[in-house]
Amino acid sequence: MSILVKHLTKYYGDQAAVNNISFEAKSGEVLGFLGPNGAGKSTTMKIITGFIPASEGVVEVCGLNISEHPMEVRKKIGYLPEHNPLYLDMYVKEYLSFVAQIYKVPNRKQRVAEMIETVGLQKEQHKVIGALSKGYRQRVGLAQAIIHDPDVLILDEPTSGLDPNQLEDIRKLIKRIGSEKTVMLSTHIMQEVEAICERVIIINNGAIVANETAASLQQFANVQVVFVEFDKSINKNRLAKLANIKKVTEAAANSYLVEASMDIDARKLIASFAKEEDVLVLAMRKEERTLEDAFKDLTRT
Protein backbone atom coordinates (compact mmCIF):
# COMPACT_ATOMS: atom_id res chain seq x y z
CA MET A 1 0.00 0.00 0.00
CA SER A 2 1.25 3.50 -0.82
CA ILE A 3 -0.39 4.94 2.32
CA LEU A 4 -1.00 2.86 5.42
CA VAL A 5 -2.51 4.48 8.52
CA LYS A 6 -2.95 2.42 11.70
CA HIS A 7 -4.69 3.67 14.86
CA LEU A 8 -3.66 7.26 14.20
CA THR A 9 -4.43 9.72 17.01
CA LYS A 10 -3.49 13.36 17.42
CA TYR A 11 -4.11 15.30 20.62
CA TYR A 12 -4.08 19.06 21.05
CA GLY A 13 -4.07 19.34 24.80
CA ASP A 14 -6.87 17.09 26.01
CA GLN A 15 -8.77 17.24 22.72
CA ALA A 16 -8.36 14.47 20.14
CA ALA A 17 -8.37 16.16 16.74
CA VAL A 18 -7.88 12.70 15.18
CA ASN A 19 -9.11 9.71 17.16
CA ASN A 20 -7.77 6.21 16.42
CA ILE A 21 -8.33 6.12 12.65
CA SER A 22 -7.04 3.45 10.26
CA PHE A 23 -7.17 3.29 6.45
CA GLU A 24 -5.16 2.40 3.35
CA ALA A 25 -4.65 3.94 -0.07
CA LYS A 26 -3.14 2.03 -2.97
CA SER A 27 -1.26 3.02 -6.10
CA GLY A 28 -3.45 4.03 -9.03
CA GLU A 29 -6.22 5.31 -6.77
CA VAL A 30 -7.73 8.74 -6.16
CA LEU A 31 -8.97 8.73 -2.59
CA GLY A 32 -11.44 11.40 -1.51
CA PHE A 33 -10.89 12.46 2.10
CA LEU A 34 -13.95 14.38 3.22
CA GLY A 35 -15.37 15.92 6.35
CA PRO A 36 -16.80 19.14 7.76
CA ASN A 37 -14.53 21.93 8.94
CA GLY A 38 -12.64 20.90 12.06
CA ALA A 39 -13.20 17.17 11.45
CA GLY A 40 -9.48 16.33 11.36
CA LYS A 41 -8.79 16.20 7.62
CA SER A 42 -5.94 18.69 7.43
CA THR A 43 -4.41 17.35 10.65
CA THR A 44 -4.33 13.84 9.18
CA MET A 45 -2.76 15.10 5.95
CA LYS A 46 -0.12 17.06 7.85
CA ILE A 47 0.82 13.94 9.81
CA ILE A 48 1.08 11.81 6.65
CA THR A 49 3.30 14.41 5.00
CA GLY A 50 5.51 14.73 8.09
CA PHE A 51 4.63 18.34 8.91
CA ILE A 52 3.42 17.47 12.39
CA PRO A 53 3.97 14.34 14.53
CA ALA A 54 1.25 11.91 15.58
CA SER A 55 0.44 11.42 19.25
CA GLU A 56 -0.22 7.72 18.72
CA GLY A 57 -0.36 5.24 15.86
CA VAL A 58 1.68 4.38 12.78
CA VAL A 59 1.83 5.97 9.31
CA GLU A 60 3.69 4.34 6.43
CA VAL A 61 4.22 5.78 2.97
CA CYS A 62 5.49 3.42 0.28
CA GLY A 63 6.49 0.98 3.03
CA LEU A 64 8.47 3.57 5.02
CA ASN A 65 7.49 4.59 8.54
CA ILE A 66 7.09 8.38 8.57
CA SER A 67 8.55 8.75 12.07
CA GLU A 68 11.56 6.55 11.32
CA HIS A 69 12.34 7.75 7.78
CA PRO A 70 10.99 11.32 7.57
CA MET A 71 13.31 12.60 4.84
CA GLU A 72 12.90 9.55 2.61
CA VAL A 73 9.11 9.79 2.94
CA ARG A 74 9.06 13.49 2.05
CA LYS A 75 10.90 12.70 -1.19
CA LYS A 76 8.07 10.36 -2.17
CA ILE A 77 5.24 12.80 -1.38
CA GLY A 78 3.94 15.82 -3.24
CA TYR A 79 1.88 18.12 -1.00
CA LEU A 80 -0.42 21.02 -1.71
CA PRO A 81 -1.69 22.32 1.66
CA GLU A 82 -4.99 24.13 2.14
CA HIS A 83 -3.31 27.53 2.48
CA ASN A 84 -0.97 27.42 -0.49
CA PRO A 85 2.41 28.76 0.75
CA LEU A 86 4.28 30.46 -2.08
CA TYR A 87 7.13 32.95 -2.35
CA LEU A 88 5.06 35.83 -3.72
CA ASP A 89 8.10 37.91 -4.73
CA MET A 90 9.49 35.19 -6.99
CA TYR A 91 8.62 34.68 -10.65
CA VAL A 92 6.68 31.53 -11.54
CA LYS A 93 9.47 29.97 -13.55
CA GLU A 94 12.09 31.01 -11.00
CA TYR A 95 10.08 29.51 -8.13
CA LEU A 96 9.51 26.17 -9.86
CA SER A 97 13.20 25.98 -10.71
CA PHE A 98 14.00 26.66 -7.05
CA VAL A 99 11.69 23.84 -5.89
CA ALA A 100 13.15 21.47 -8.48
CA GLN A 101 16.64 22.32 -7.22
CA ILE A 102 15.62 21.49 -3.63
CA TYR A 103 14.42 18.06 -4.77
CA LYS A 104 17.54 17.64 -6.92
CA VAL A 105 15.40 17.02 -10.01
CA PRO A 106 17.54 16.01 -13.03
CA ASN A 107 17.16 18.01 -16.25
CA ARG A 108 15.69 20.81 -14.16
CA LYS A 109 15.03 23.26 -16.98
CA GLN A 110 13.16 20.68 -19.04
CA ARG A 111 11.11 19.52 -16.04
CA VAL A 112 10.07 23.09 -15.16
CA ALA A 113 8.93 23.60 -18.75
CA GLU A 114 6.92 20.37 -18.58
CA MET A 115 5.19 21.41 -15.35
CA ILE A 116 4.34 24.85 -16.71
CA GLU A 117 2.66 23.24 -19.71
CA THR A 118 1.01 20.50 -17.63
CA VAL A 119 -0.82 22.90 -15.31
CA GLY A 120 -1.44 25.60 -17.93
CA LEU A 121 0.91 28.36 -16.80
CA GLN A 122 2.47 29.20 -20.17
CA LYS A 123 1.20 32.79 -20.25
CA GLU A 124 1.98 33.40 -16.59
CA GLN A 125 5.43 31.80 -16.34
CA HIS A 126 7.28 35.12 -16.48
CA LYS A 127 5.02 36.87 -13.97
CA VAL A 128 5.64 37.49 -10.27
CA ILE A 129 3.58 35.01 -8.23
CA GLY A 130 2.13 37.82 -6.12
CA ALA A 131 0.54 39.30 -9.23
CA LEU A 132 -1.35 36.11 -10.10
CA SER A 133 -5.00 35.41 -9.39
CA LYS A 134 -5.86 32.86 -6.72
CA GLY A 135 -6.65 30.28 -9.39
CA TYR A 136 -3.26 30.61 -11.02
CA ARG A 137 -1.53 30.52 -7.66
CA GLN A 138 -3.25 27.17 -7.10
CA ARG A 139 -1.77 25.98 -10.38
CA VAL A 140 1.70 27.02 -9.24
CA GLY A 141 1.11 25.13 -5.99
CA LEU A 142 0.06 22.02 -7.88
CA ALA A 143 3.08 22.28 -10.16
CA GLN A 144 5.48 22.42 -7.19
CA ALA A 145 3.73 19.40 -5.65
CA ILE A 146 4.35 17.17 -8.67
CA ILE A 147 7.59 18.58 -10.06
CA HIS A 148 9.72 15.84 -8.43
CA ASP A 149 7.43 13.09 -9.79
CA PRO A 150 6.29 11.80 -6.36
CA ASP A 151 4.68 8.40 -5.79
CA VAL A 152 2.03 9.91 -3.50
CA LEU A 153 0.20 13.20 -3.98
CA ILE A 154 -1.62 14.84 -1.04
CA LEU A 155 -3.96 17.66 -2.10
CA ASP A 156 -5.86 19.76 0.44
CA GLU A 157 -8.58 21.79 -1.34
CA PRO A 158 -6.61 21.85 -4.64
CA THR A 159 -9.31 23.54 -6.74
CA SER A 160 -10.05 26.41 -4.37
CA GLY A 161 -10.40 29.65 -6.33
CA LEU A 162 -10.54 28.09 -9.79
CA ASP A 163 -13.15 29.12 -12.36
CA PRO A 164 -15.27 26.42 -14.10
CA ASN A 165 -12.88 26.05 -17.03
CA GLN A 166 -9.85 25.79 -14.76
CA LEU A 167 -11.74 23.29 -12.57
CA GLU A 168 -12.24 20.96 -15.50
CA ASP A 169 -8.58 21.15 -16.54
CA ILE A 170 -7.23 20.49 -13.04
CA ARG A 171 -9.70 17.66 -12.39
CA LYS A 172 -8.58 15.94 -15.59
CA LEU A 173 -4.96 16.38 -14.52
CA ILE A 174 -5.60 14.92 -11.05
CA LYS A 175 -7.48 11.98 -12.54
CA ARG A 176 -4.63 11.34 -14.98
CA ILE A 177 -2.05 11.46 -12.19
CA GLY A 178 -4.22 9.16 -10.10
CA SER A 179 -4.18 6.47 -12.78
CA GLU A 180 -0.48 5.91 -12.06
CA LYS A 181 0.11 7.21 -8.54
CA THR A 182 -1.70 7.50 -5.22
CA VAL A 183 -3.70 10.70 -4.82
CA MET A 184 -5.33 11.69 -1.54
CA LEU A 185 -7.72 14.57 -2.12
CA SER A 186 -9.59 16.73 0.37
CA THR A 187 -12.43 18.91 -0.92
CA HIS A 188 -15.85 20.28 -0.01
CA ILE A 189 -17.06 20.05 -3.62
CA MET A 190 -19.13 16.88 -3.93
CA GLN A 191 -19.23 17.06 -7.73
CA GLU A 192 -15.45 16.93 -7.68
CA VAL A 193 -15.51 13.76 -5.61
CA GLU A 194 -18.04 12.13 -7.93
CA ALA A 195 -15.96 13.12 -10.97
CA ILE A 196 -12.51 11.90 -9.94
CA CYS A 197 -12.55 9.77 -6.76
CA GLU A 198 -12.80 5.98 -6.84
CA ARG A 199 -13.11 5.69 -3.07
CA VAL A 200 -14.22 8.07 -0.33
CA ILE A 201 -13.38 8.32 3.36
CA ILE A 202 -15.55 10.59 5.48
CA ILE A 203 -14.19 11.75 8.82
CA ASN A 204 -16.27 13.49 11.48
CA ASN A 205 -15.15 14.65 14.93
CA GLY A 206 -11.80 12.95 14.36
CA ALA A 207 -13.29 9.52 13.57
CA ILE A 208 -13.94 7.73 10.27
CA VAL A 209 -17.69 7.35 9.68
CA ALA A 210 -17.50 5.90 6.14
CA ASN A 211 -14.94 4.22 3.89
CA GLU A 212 -16.63 3.20 0.65
CA THR A 213 -16.55 3.58 -3.12
CA ALA A 214 -18.03 6.87 -4.30
CA ALA A 215 -20.92 5.04 -5.94
CA SER A 216 -21.90 2.92 -2.94
CA LEU A 217 -21.53 5.83 -0.51
CA GLN A 218 -24.58 7.48 -2.01
CA GLN A 219 -26.64 4.71 -0.41
CA PHE A 220 -25.36 5.63 3.07
CA ALA A 221 -28.11 8.11 3.73
CA ASN A 222 -29.97 7.62 7.00
CA VAL A 223 -33.32 8.36 5.40
CA GLN A 224 -35.17 7.50 2.23
CA VAL A 225 -37.18 10.14 0.41
CA VAL A 226 -40.32 9.30 -1.55
CA PHE A 227 -42.18 11.69 -3.85
CA VAL A 228 -45.93 11.07 -3.92
CA GLU A 229 -48.78 12.79 -5.73
CA PHE A 230 -52.39 12.26 -4.65
CA ASP A 231 -55.59 13.09 -6.52
CA LYS A 232 -56.58 15.52 -3.77
CA SER A 233 -55.18 17.28 -0.73
CA ILE A 234 -54.38 15.27 2.40
CA ASN A 235 -53.69 16.04 6.01
CA LYS A 236 -49.89 15.87 5.88
CA ASN A 237 -49.62 15.98 9.68
CA ARG A 238 -51.56 12.73 9.87
CA LEU A 239 -49.16 11.12 7.40
CA ALA A 240 -46.17 12.49 9.32
CA LYS A 241 -47.38 10.86 12.56
CA LEU A 242 -47.16 7.34 11.12
CA ALA A 243 -44.44 5.09 12.51
CA ASN A 244 -41.06 5.39 10.71
CA ILE A 245 -42.10 8.61 8.93
CA LYS A 246 -39.72 11.40 9.86
CA LYS A 247 -40.96 14.37 7.86
CA VAL A 248 -43.56 15.31 5.23
CA THR A 249 -43.01 18.38 3.05
CA GLU A 250 -45.46 19.77 0.52
CA ALA A 251 -43.72 19.91 -2.88
CA ALA A 252 -46.65 21.19 -4.98
CA ALA A 253 -50.44 21.02 -5.03
CA ASN A 254 -51.38 17.56 -3.72
CA SER A 255 -47.71 16.48 -3.98
CA TYR A 256 -45.39 15.68 -1.07
CA LEU A 257 -41.86 14.61 -0.21
CA VAL A 258 -41.95 11.95 2.49
CA GLU A 259 -38.81 11.26 4.53
CA ALA A 260 -38.80 7.87 6.24
CA SER A 261 -36.35 5.59 8.04
CA MET A 262 -34.44 3.02 6.01
CA ASP A 263 -36.01 0.16 8.00
CA ILE A 264 -39.18 0.01 5.92
CA ASP A 265 -40.41 0.45 2.35
CA ALA A 266 -42.06 3.84 2.66
CA ARG A 267 -44.04 3.30 -0.53
CA LYS A 268 -46.04 0.48 1.07
CA LEU A 269 -46.76 2.67 4.09
CA ILE A 270 -47.92 5.52 1.86
CA ALA A 271 -50.12 3.18 -0.18
CA SER A 272 -51.81 1.91 3.00
CA PHE A 273 -52.29 5.49 4.17
CA ALA A 274 -53.91 6.42 0.84
CA LYS A 275 -56.33 3.49 1.12
CA GLU A 276 -57.34 4.46 4.63
CA GLU A 277 -57.78 8.11 3.66
CA ASP A 278 -59.69 7.21 0.48
CA VAL A 279 -57.29 9.10 -1.79
CA LEU A 280 -55.77 7.94 -5.05
CA VAL A 281 -52.02 7.80 -5.62
CA LEU A 282 -51.33 9.35 -9.03
CA ALA A 283 -47.53 9.04 -8.89
CA MET A 284 -44.94 7.73 -6.47
CA ARG A 285 -41.19 7.29 -6.75
CA LYS A 286 -38.10 7.04 -4.59
CA GLU A 287 -35.86 10.08 -4.92
CA GLU A 288 -32.24 9.28 -5.76
CA ARG A 289 -29.91 10.09 -2.89
CA THR A 290 -26.77 12.04 -3.71
CA LEU A 291 -23.28 11.94 -2.26
CA GLU A 292 -24.05 15.29 -0.64
CA ASP A 293 -27.10 13.75 1.08
CA ALA A 294 -24.95 10.93 2.45
CA PHE A 295 -22.27 13.40 3.58
CA LYS A 296 -24.83 15.50 5.47
CA ASP A 297 -26.40 12.47 7.14
CA LEU A 298 -23.06 11.01 8.20
CA THR A 299 -21.62 14.26 9.58
CA ARG A 300 -24.59 15.67 11.45
CA THR A 301 -23.76 15.95 15.17
N, C-alpha and C positions, 0 to 999 in steps of 0.2 A: 504494500500500500504506500502511496506517495505521502499521505498524511494519516497518522494514527494518533488518536487522542484517547487516553485512558484515565478515567476518574479525575478529570481536570477540575481543580477548585482554585478560585482566587478570592482572597479576603482583602477588603479595605477596612481596617479596623475590625469591628465585630460583624460587619456586613459581608455576606458572600455574594460578590458580583457574578461569579460563575460557580455553580454548585454541583460538583461531582458529575460532569458530563463526559460521555464517551461516544466517539464516532470515527468513521474512516472515510477517506476519499481516495479513489484510485486514479491511475493515469488514464487519460482520454475521457475525463468526466468533468462537466461543469456542475459544480455543487452550489445550489442557492442556500445562503445562510441568512435566514430571516428572523425578525423579531421586532417588537415595538422599541421605541427609544428607551434606553436604560436597561435593556434585557440582558446585556452581556455580550453582544456580538463583537463590538470593537475590542473589548477586553480580550476575548478569545483569540481574535486575529493578531493582536499585539503579542500575545504569549507565543503563538505559533511562529511568528516572524522573529521572535527573540528580543522584542523591544522592552518587554517587561517579564519578570519571572513569575512562574506559577507558585501558589502557596502549597498545593498538593497535586499529585498526579504526574503522568508521563506524557510527553509529546514527542513523536518521532516524525521526521521528514526525510523521505527517501531512505529509510532504515537507520537514520542517525538521530540519536537522542539530542534534543535541542539544548538541554542543560549541560551535556557532556561535550558536545561538538558545536558550539554556537557559531563559530566563524565558518565552518564547513557548511552548516545548514543555511546560513545567510547567502552563501554563494549560489545555492540551489533555488532560492526564493526570489521572486519579483513581487514587490509590494507597493500598492497605491493606497495610502491611508485616506481616511475620510476627509481630513483637512490637508489638502495637497500641499506639502512643503516644497517650495521652489525658491531658487535664488532669483529674485525679481529683477535684479540689476544686470543679470547675465543675458546674453543673446541665446535664442533657442538652440542654434547649432553649437555654440560655444558650451552651453550647459550640458547637452547630450554627449559632447566629446569629453567633457569633464567626468561625467558619470561613467562613460565607457572606460576611461583611463583608470578610475578607481577599481573597476572590476577586471582590469587588465584584459580587455577585449581585444583579440587580434584583429588586424585590418580595421582599425578604429574608424578611419575616415569613411570607408565603404559601409561599415555597419551603421554609422550615424545617418548616412544618406538613405539606407534601407529603412530605418525607423521613421525618418521624416516622411518618406513616401507611404509607408505602411499605415501611419495614423493620420495622414492628410495634412501635413504641416508645410507643404512645399512653398506656399505663398508667405508663410509667417516665419520661415527658418532664419531670416536675417533681422528679425525684430527682437526688441528687448522683451523679456517675458512679462515684465510689469505692464507693458502696453497691450497685452493680449486680453481678449474677453475670457470669461470664466470657462466657457466651453473649450477654447483653444488651450487654456492652461491645463485642463483635464487631459487633453491629448498629449501635451508635453509630459505630464505625470505618467500616463500610460506608456509612452515611449521609453521613459527612464526605467520603468518597471520590467520591460521585456528586452532591453537592449543587450543584456548579457545572456540571453537565451536560457532562462531558468526552467527547471523542471516543474516547478510549482508557482502558480500566480495567485496572489491574494489581493482581491480588489474590494475596497470598502467604498460603496457608493460611487462607482466609476463613471456613471453617466450624469452625475449632478451638473446642472447648468448647460447641458447640451440641447440644441434645438432638434426638432423632429428628424431633419435630414442627418444631422450628426449622430443622433441616437441610432438610426438604422445602420450607419457605417460602423460605429463602434461595436454594436451588438454582433454584426457579422464577423468583425475581427475577433471578438471574444469567443464566439462559437467556433471559429476556425482554429484558434489557439487551443481551445478545449478539446479538439479532436485528436490532438497529439500529446497534450500536457494535462496536468491537473489544475483546474481553475476553481477557486473558492470565491464566491461572489456574494457580497452583501448589498441589498437594495431594498427600497420601499416601493418600487414600481412593480406591481404584480404582473403586468403585461410583459415586462422584461424577463421575469422568471419563467413565464409560460413560453416565451420565445426561445430562450437559450439554455435553460437548466434541465438536465436529465433527472436530477434528484434534489429534494428540498429538505433542509433541516430547519425547524422552527424552534426558537429558544424564547422562553418567557420567564421572567424573574430568575434568571440564571440557570434554568433547567430546560432540557430538551423535552418538548411536548409533541413533536412529530418528526419522523425521519422516513420519508416515503418518496416515491417517484412523483414528479409534478402532476402527472395525470391522476394517479390514485389519491393524491392529497385532496383533490377537489371533493372527494366523497367524505372527508373528515369533518363535515359540518355537524353540529350538534342538533340541528333541526332540519326538518324537511318542509318545503314550502309548496303548497298546492294552490293553483289558480282555479276558481270555480265560478261559473256563471249560472244563475238561476233564472227562471222565467218571470219571477217577481221578487220584490224586496223581502228580506228576511230580518229577523231580530238577531243581529250579529252577536249581541251579548249572550244570547242563549247558546249559540254555536260555540262561543269562546269558553263557556263554562263546562263543556264536555271534557271528560277525562282525556289527558294526553294532548289537548289543544292548548297551545301557549298564547297565541295571539291571532286575532282576526282583523284585517284591515280592508276597508272598502277601496277597491281599485277603480271602479266605475259604477254606473247605474246597474244594480243587481249583480255586480261582480265583486269578488273578494279574494284576498290573498290569505290563506290559512297556514299559520305556522304550527307545526305539531312535533312531538318527540319522534325520534327515530325508531321507537319500540313497536310502532304500529303502522299499518297502511292507512294513512289519513283519508285516502279516497273512499275506502269502505265506510269509515266513520261518517264522512260527509254524505255519502249515499243513504245511509240509514237515517241521518238527520233530515235529509230532504223528504224521505218517505213519511217520517213522523210529522213533519211540518206541512205535508201536502204541497210541496213545491217541486217543480221539474228542473232537473239538471240539464242545462243546454250545452255546457262545455266544462271539461275538467282535465287538468294536466298538471304533472309535477314540473316545477320550475327547476331548470338546471342550476346547480350550485357552482359557484366560481371559486377560484383559488383565493380570492379576496374574502369571500364568505367564510371559507375554512380558516383563513388567517385570523379573522375577527373572532370567530367562535373559540379558537384555541388559545387566544391571547387575552381574552377578557378576564379581568381579575376583580 
